[in-house]
């Protein structure tokens, strides 16, 4: 079966700047893939190659086995770019109908309106929508054609917490129905909520490509939380640890302190050896944020 997405040895340069450096990425049908990386890492450039907006300097890009510039391949593609630009003079329903008309078998408009919470906006002019409302419409537009592949570049930019969660639910529903999704986001929680596979891009190269759980487990760092020990004492035990006060208005026995360390067992043994009494001690794996920071730190390049 032809994969929806293939980037094979792709390099993209803009003058002297290398945005993507020998990147290979293949996505199977039905996957939801999260692209993570700092600003300028190459995430948006990768999506622009898949939409046919830009061409690679070298390497091969395939969309459903064809050149992304082929209109036939793009009939199965939906996308939401970072910037939202809707025609001010058109109503929401007119914009959805306009986009749907470009697809051979679009989704029922009422279903998309309901899933993306646009019931109260269908008759509104796009020019009168708030930034968050425009963003919801823009993401719905990516799905209204019932495409097999959707590319979402920072989909929840400008949305509040409630709006983000509602949009996540809608995207999950489309993914559960069989749609392949690639999403970039600065909200690490968004990737945790949506993606089953995470690709970390930094400095134009792929630093990690695995399941969400494997990415977090592979970092090799653990978070130890405890009460009763001053942060200064913890730093003396483990100078390389990231020490933070989780809660507690003032430092003292009741303050909950967190230490992110590379060897949790050795750290706990040091606590015991130095006879530092503690309580509520817990050890857990790294978060996605900790994994991301570890993978994109200068020392990991």
FIPA-771054 format. One record per residue: x, y, z of N, C-alpha, C, O in turn; residue in one letter. Coordinates in steps of 0.1 Angstrom, whole numbers, plus 5000, padded with zeros to 4 digits. Layout:
<nodes>
XYZXYZXYZXYZa...
</nodes>
This chain:
<nodes>
500849885000500050005000500950135000501850135008x500650224991501450344990501250435003500150455008x502450475008502350555020501950695016502250745005x501150765025500750905022501850995021501851095013x502950975030504051075031505351005029505650905036x506251055021507551005019508551125017508351195007x509451145026510551235023511851145024512151085034x512551145013513751055012514951135009515151184998x515851145019517151215017516951355013517651405004x515951425019515551555015516451665021516651675034x516951755013517651875018516951995011516651994999x516752095019516252225014517052345019517252355031x517552415010518352535013517652665009517052664998x517852765017517452905013518652985013519053035023x519253005001520553075001521652995009521852875006x522253055019523252995027522652915039523352855046x521352925040520652855052520152725048519352715038x520552625055520052485053518852465063519052445075x517652455057516452445066516252295069515752255080x516452205059516352065061517651995056518152035045x518251905063519551845060519451695059519551625070x519251645047519251495045518151435054518451335061x516951485053515851425061515151315054514751335042x514951205061514051095056512951065066513251045078x511751075061510551055069509450985061509151035050x508950875066507850805060506650795070506950755081x505450815066504350805074503350715068502950725057x502850615076501950515072500450575073500250665081x499550515065498150555065497650535079497850425085x496850625084496150615097496950665109496450665120x498250705107499050745118498750895122498250965113x498950925134498951075138500351105143500751055154x501051185136502451215139502651355143502151445137x503351375154503651505159505051545156506051475159x505251665149506551715146506851825157506151925158x507951795164508451885175509751945171510651875165x509952075175511252135172511152285176510152345175x512352345179512352485182512052565169512052505158x511752695171511552785160512752775150513952775154x512452755137513552745127514152615126515152595119x513552515132514052375131513852315118514652225114x512852355110512552295097511152235096510852165086x510352245106509052175106508152235095507552155087x507952365095507052425085507652405071506852385061x508952405069509552375056509152235051508852225040x509252145060508852005057507451995052507151935042x506452065059505052065054504952135041504152095033x505652245039505552315026506052235014505552255003x506952145017507352045006506251945003506051914991x505551905013504451805011503251865004502551804997x503051995006501952064999502252104985501452154978x503552094982504052134968504252284967504552334956x504152364978504452504978505952534975506252624968x506752444981508252454978508752324973508152214974x509952324966510552204961511852184968512552274972x512252054970513552024977514752064969514652064956x515752104975517052134968517551994963518151994952x517451894971517851754967516951654974516351694985x516951534970516151434976514751424969514451484959x513951334975512651304969511551324979511551284990x510451384974509251404982508051344975507851374963x507351264982506151194975504951204984504951194996x503851244978502551254984501651144978501251154966x501251044985500550924980501250874968500650834958x502650864968503350814958503650894946504350854936x503151024946503251114934503951244938504151264950x504251314929504851454931503751534937502651544932x504051604948503051694955502551804946501451854949x503251834935502751934926501651884917500951954910x501451744917500351684909499051714916498751664927x498151784909496751814915496051684919495251684929x496251574912495551454916495951404930495151344937x497251414933497751374946497151464957496851424968x497051594954496551694964495051684967494551744976x494351604959492851594961492651514974491451514979x493651444979493451374991494151435003494351375014x494451565001495251645011494451765017493851835009x494451775030493951895036495051955045495851885050x495052095046496052155054495652285060494752355055x496252315072496052445079497352505081498152445089x497752615074499052675077499052755090498052765097x500252805093500352875106499553005106498853035116x499553075095498853205094497353175089497153095080x496453245096495053225093494653345084494753465088x494153325072493753425063492453385056492453315046x491253435062489953405057489453525049489653635054x488653505039488053625032486953695040486053625044x487253815043486353895052484853895048483953895057x484653895035483253925030482453795029481253795025x483053675031482353555030481853505044482553525054x480753435044480253375056481053235058481553175049x481053195071481753065074481252955065482052875060x479852945064479352835056479752845041479952735035x479952965036480352985023481852935021482152885010x482652965031484052935030484152775030484952725022x483452715039483452565040482952505027483552405022x481952565021481352505008482352524997482552444988x483052644997484052674987485152574987485652524976x485752544999486752445000486352304997486952234989x485152265001484552134999484452104984484551994979x484152214976483852194962485152154954485052104943x486352164960487552124954487851974956488851924951x487051904963487251764966486251674960485051714958x486651554956485651464948484551414957483451394952x484851394970483751334979483951404993484351345002x483551534994483651605007482851545018481851475015x483251585030482451545042481151625042481051735037x480151565049478851645051479251775059479851765070x478751885054479152015061478652015075479352065084x477451965077476851965091477651885101477751925112x478251775096479151695105480351775109480751775121x480951835099482151915102481852035112482552065121x480752105109480252215117480052175131480452235141x479452055133479152005146480451965154480651995165x481351885147482551835153483451945157484151935167x483552055150484452165153483752285160484352385161x482552255165481852355173481552485166481752595172x481152485153480952605146479452635144479052715135x478552565151477152575149476652725150475752765142x477252795159476752935161477453035152477253155152x478352985143479153075135478953055120479453135112x478152955116477952925102477453045093477853055082x476653125099476153245092476953375094476553475089x477953365102478753485105479753515094480253425087x479953645092481053685082482353655088482653685100x483253605080484653575085485353695091486153685100x485053815085485753935089485353975103486054055109x484253925108483753965122484153865132483753875144x484853755129485253655138486453695146487353775141x486553645158487753665167488853585161488653495153x490153605166491253525161491053385164491353295156x490553345176490353205180489253145171489453025167x488253215168487153165160487653135146487353035139x488453235141488953215127489853085127489953015117x490653065138491452945138490652825137491052725131x489552815145488752695145488152675131488152555126x487752775124487252765110488352715101488152625092x489552765103490752725094491052575095491352515086x490952525108491252385110490152305104490352195098x488852345106487752275100487852265085487452165079x488352375079488552375064489452265060489252205049x490452225068491352125064490751985063491151895056x489551965071488951835071487651835063487151725061x487151945058485851945052485851865039484751825034x486951855032487051775020487051625022487151545013x487051585035487251445039488451385033488451275027x489651455035490851405029491451285036491051255048x492351215030493051105036494251145045494651075054x494751265042495851325049495651465052495251545044x495851505065495751645069497051695076497651625084x497551805072498751875078498251995086497652085080x498651995099498152095108499452165113500152105121x499652295109500852365114500452465125499752565123x500752425137500352505149498852525149498452645149x498052425150496652435148495852515158494852585155x496352525171495552595181496152725185495852775196x496952785176497452915179496353015181495453025173x496353095192495353195195494153135202493253215205x494053005205492952955212493152945227494352935232x492152965235492252945249492252805253492152715244x492352765266492452625270491252545266491352435260x490052605268488852535264488752515249488352405244x489152615241489152605227490052495222489752425212x491252495228492252395224491752255226491852165218x491152225238490652095241489552055232489451935228x488652145228487552115219488152075205487651985199x489152155201489752125188490451985188490351915178x491151955199491751825200490751715199491051615192x489651735205488651625204488151605190487951495186x487951715183487551705169488551645160488251555152x489851675162490951615154491051465158491251385149x490951435170490951295174489851215167490051095163x488651275166487551205160487851175145487551065140x488451275138488751255124489851145123489851065113x490851145132491951045132491350915134491750815128x490450895144489850775147489050715135488850595134x488550805126487750765115488750725103488250685092x490050735105490950685095491850785089492650755080x491650915092492451015086493951015091494151005103x494851025082496251045086496551185090496151275082x497151215101497351355106498851375109499451295116x499351485104500751535108500551675114499951765108x500951695127500751815134502051875140502851795146x502251995138503352065145502752155156501652205154x503452175166502952255177504052295187504952225189x503852415193504652455204504152415217504852415227x502852365217502252315229502552175230501952085223x503452135240503851995241502651915246502551795242x501751975253500551905258499751865245499151755245x499751945235499051915223499551785216498751705212x500851775216501451655210501151535218500751425213x501151545232500851435240499351395238499051275239x498451495236497051465234496751395221495751325220x497451435211497151395197497951285191497451195184x499251295193500251205185500451075191500551065204x500550975183501050845187502450815184503150725189x502950905175504350895170504951035171504251135167x506151055176506751185177508051195169508951105171x508151295161509451315154510051455158509351555157x511251445164511851565169512851615159513751545155x512651745154513551805144514251915150513652005157x515551925148516352035154517452065144518151975139x517652195141518652235132518652165118519652135112x517352135114517152075101517351925100517351865089x517551865111517751715112516851645121516451715131x516551525119515651445128516551395139517451315137x516151435151516951385163516351265170517051185176x515051245168514351125173513051105166512451195161x512750975165511550935157511050805164511550695161x510050815172509550695179508150725185507550825183x507650625192506350645199506550745210507650765215x505450805214505550905225506150845237507050915243x505750725241506250665254507750635253508450655262x508150585241509550555239510450675239511550675244x509950785233510750915233510950955247512150995251x509950955256510150995270510950895278511750945286x510850765275511650675283513050675278513950635286x513350705266514650695261515650805265516850805263x515050915271515951025276516850985287517951035288x516450895295517250845306517350935318518250915326x516351025319516351115331515051085338514051055332x515151105352513951085360513751205369514651275372x512451225373512151335382511851275395511051185397x512551325405512451285419511751405427512351515427x510651375433510051485441510051435456509851315459x510151535465510251505479510051625487510151735482x509751605500509651715510510651695520511151585523x511051815527511951805538513351835536514151835546x513751855523515151885520515252015513514552045503x516152105518516352235511516952215497517852125495x516552295487517152285474518652295474519252235466x519152385482520652395483521352265486522452235481x520752195495521352065499521251965487522151885485x520151975479520051885468521051915457521551825451x521252045455522252095445523652045449524452015440x523952045462525252005466525451855464526551815461x524351775465524451635462524551605448525351515444x523851685439523751655425523851785417522851845414x525051835415525251975408524551985395524152095391x524451875387523851875374522351865374521751865363x521751845385520351825386519551955384520052065387x518451945378517552065376516552065388515651985389x516852155397516052165410515052275409515352395406x513852245412512752345413511852315425511752205430x511252425430510252415441508852405434508452495428x508252285436506952265430505852335437505052405430x505752335450504852405458505352445471506352375476x504852545478505352585491505652735490506552775482x504952815497505152965496506552995501507153095496x507052925510508352945515509052815517508452715520x510352825516511152695517511052645532511052725541x510952525533510852465546510552315545510452265534x510252245556509952105556508752075547508651955542x507752165546506552135539506652155524505752115516x507752225519507852255505508152125497508952045501x507452115485507652005476508652045466508552145459x509851975466510952005457511151895447510951775449x511451935434511651845423513051855419513751955418x513651735416514951725410514951625398514651515400x515351685387515451595375516951555373517851635372x517151415374518451365375518651255365517651195360x519851215362520151115352520050975358519750875352x520350965371520350835378519650855391520150895402x518350825391517450845403517950755415517850795426x518250625412518750535422519950595430519950585442x520950635422522150695429521750815437522350835447x520850895432520451015438519850985452520151055462x518950885452518250855465519250795474519150815486x520250715469521250655478522050765485522450755496x522350875477523050985483522251055494522851095504x520951065492520151125503520251045516520351095526x520250915514520250825526521650835532521850845544x522750825524524050835529524450955536525150955546x523851075532524051195539523051225550522951335555x522251125552521251135563520351255562520151325572x519851275550518951395548517551335549517051275539x516751365560515451305561514451375551514551495548x513651285545512651335535511351265536511251155543x510351315530509051255530508351275516508851355508x507351195514506551205501507551185489507251255479x508551105490509451085479508851005468508250895470x508851055456508350985444509350995432510051095431x509450895424510250885412509450855400508750755401x509550935390508750905378509650935365510650995367x509150895354509850915342509851055337509151145343x510651085327510651225321509351265314508751175309x509051385315507851435307508351465293509551455290x507351485284507751515270508551645269509451655261x508251735278509051865278510451835281511351895275x510751755291512051725295512851645284513951665282x512051555278512651475267513051565255514151555249x512151665252512351755241513551845244514451855235x513651895256514751985259516051905259517151965255x516051775263517251695263517751665248518951675245x516751645240517051605226517551725218518251705208x517051845221517451965213518452055220518752165215x519052005231520152085238521352085229521651985222x522152185230523452185222524352065224524952025214x524352015236525251895239524751775232525551675230x523551765227523051645221523251645206523051545199x523651755200523851775186525151705181525451705169x
</nodes>
